[in-house]
Amino acid sequence: MAGRTGIVLALGLTAALAAPTWAQSAKGVGVVTALVGEGVVTRQAARQVALKFRDDIFWRDVVETKKDSLARILLLGKSSVTVRELSRLELREELLPTGQTRSTIEVIAGKIRVSVAKRLMAPGDEVQIKTLNAVASVRGTDGIIEFRTLPDGTPETVITGIEGEFEVVTPPASRQTAMAEGGASLWLAQQPPAAPRVTVPGFTQLRVTGRVRTGASSLTGTPIIDLVALERVRAPR
């Protein structure tokens, strides 16, 4: 794997995490703490407007950065989300059956860095980062998530752990797995039932390559998916 170009880890993360209480009101659930260059935000059905420093951010907002730009968002006073250039994400909140909440960051395109302060998380609260072909659960974690489409149209998610651990699954959750030691490959076949949870510790990089199709087999009723490959390697420092 020496010939591969890794994700650069030297991304600035200087936003201080706020106190553990955060007023969830008309002022929003987050705030833009840094902005370099240009960004836009789309709020539900409204038109795009320019993103500005200290703007309030709300659930269902779609944030997008332009070329040579960067935006940093403090979310609920617990998570710092750095949006790199030419990136697009959506913020959502879900109520879990337990009564706790899940904050979801969907990376539609590009690269983000997420740092979650574990000491500020309530018991059972959860932060998830979703792409088209992967879901990463984070708690007390710092890392980089990139989603891109390869030249042949294949989607690829690259998750690089910096501190703490990511727990990664690929939707839908019905797979058979086999893993080679030494950081090689984890293959997801078309057979149920085990849903793999791949741990990505600090300074480890996981590549999720392939597309998960929707729909089910007319014969078995099981989900139909393309072959998905996961490759875990040591990330460059």
N, C-alpha and C positions, 0 to 999 in steps of 0.2 A: 504493500500500500504506500510505499515511500514516494511513488511518483504522483500521488494525488495531492491536489491543493486543498488544504484544510481551511476551515473558517478562522479568520483572524480573531483572536481573543481580546486584543487590546482595544475594546470598545469602552468609551468613558461612561461611568455610572456614578454621577456625583449627587444625584437628587437625594436629599435627606428624607428618611421615612418619618412620617408625622406621628403624633400621639395616637394611642390605640382607639380613641373614639373619633368617629367621622359622621358628621351630620348629613344624613341622606335626605336631602330636601330639594326644593326647586333649584338650588344652586348646583345640582348635579352630583355625580358619584366620583368624579375625578377632576383634575385640573392639569393644564399644560404648564409644566415647570421649566421647560426649555424648548426653544424653537430656533433652528438654524435653517435659513433658506425659506422654502415655501411649502405649505401644506394646506389641505382642504378637509372639511368635515361635512358629511351629509347626515342630516338628522331626520330619520324616518322618511316620510314622503317629500320632505322639503328639498329645495335645490341646494347645490354645493355652495358653501361660503368659505372664505379664506380662514384658515386656522391662525389664531393669534396667541401670543404669550399670555398666560393666566386665564385663557378661556376655560369655562366649565365644560366638562364632558359628561354625557348622559348614556344610560343603557340604550342600546340599539344604534348608537352613533357609529358611522363608518369614517375612519380616519385614514387619510392618504397623504403620502409625502411625494414631492417632486424630485427631480434630479438634483444631486448634490445638496440634499436637505436632510434634516433630522428633527424629530419631535420626541419629547419625553413627557410621559403622563404619569402622575401619581394617582393611583386608583384606590379608592376607599381608605387612603392613608396607610395602606399595607403593602402595596405592590408598585414597583417602579417599572414602567414599560417604555423602552426606548425603541422608536420606530425608525429604521434606517431608510435611506433614499429609495425611491421607487417602490415603496411598500404600501400595502393596504390591509386594514384589519377592521373587524367589527367587534364591539363589546356587548355582551349579554349577561343577564343574571337569571339563574334557575333556582326554584325552590325545591329542595330535596324532600323525599318522603319523611325523613327524620325531622323536618322542620328547619334544618340548617340551609345555608345558601351555597350556591356554586357560582363563582364568577368565571365566565367563559370569554376567552380571547380567541377569535377565529382569524387566523392568518390567511387571507385570500391570496396574497402575493407578496413576495419580498422577504425581508429579514427583520426580526425583532429580538431584543434582549429583555428578559423578564427576571426581576429579582423580587422574591416574596419574603417578607419578614415573618418568620414562624412565630416569634414571640407575640405578634399582634393578631394572630389568627385565633378565632374562637374555636372551641372543640367541635369537630365535625365539619367546619367550613372548608371549602375546597376551591382551588383555582385550576381551571383546565385550559390548555391551549390546543386548539383544533386546527387541522389542515384538511385537505381533501382526503388524505389517506392515512392520517395518524391522529391520535389523541394522547396528549401528555398531561398527566396530573402532577401538580407541583405544590409543595408546602415547605417553606423554609429553603427555597431553591434559587439558584442563580444560573442562568444559561441562555443560550442563543438558539432560536428556532428559525429556520429558513424554509420557505416553500417555493418551488420553481417547477416549470415544465421543461423537460428535456427536448432536444430537437425533434425526436420521433414522436412527441406528444405524450410521453410517459410522465406522470407526476412524480416528484421526488421531494421528500421532507428530510432535512438534515437537522438533527438535534445535537447540540454540543453542550455538555455539562461543564460548568465552571466550579460550582460549589453546591453541596447537597446532592439530591438525587431526583431525577425524573422517572416516573413510571409510565411506560408507553404501551398502548394497545393500538390495534388497527381495526377500524369498524368494517363490517359488523363483527360482533364478538363470537365467532364460531370458527375455530381453526384447529389444524393439527400441526405440530411443530417438531422440528429437529434442529439441534444447535451444535455446532462444532466448537470445541474449546480453542483458545488462542485468538479469540476476537474475530473469527471468520464469519460464518453466515447463519442466519436463521431463516428458514424457508416456510412460508405459509401456504399450505395446499388447499384444495377445494373440499376437504373433508372436515366435519365437525369432530369432537365438540370443544376442545380445549381452547380457551381464549388466552393467548400468551400475554404476560405482563413483563416487559423487558425493562430492566433497571439500567438507567444511564447515570453512573456516578460522575463526580468531578473529573474533568479532563479526559472524558470519554466521548466519542462521537458516534452517533447512530444514524445510518442512512436508510430511509424507508422508500423503496423504489417500486412502483407499480400502482395499478388502479383497482379499487374495489368497486365492482359493479353493483347496481341495485337489481332487485328482482329475485326470483327463486326458481329452482328447477321444477318443471311440471311433473316430474316423476317422483322426486323425493321431498320437495318443498323446502330444501335447504338453500341458503343463499348461493348465488352464482358469482364467483369472483375470478379475476385474472390472478395469475401467479404473482405473489408479492414477495420481494426479497428484502430482508433486513441485514445490514452489515454493521457490526460494531467494531470500532478500532480505537486506538489510543489517539486522543486529539493532540495536535501540536500545541506546545506551550508558547 
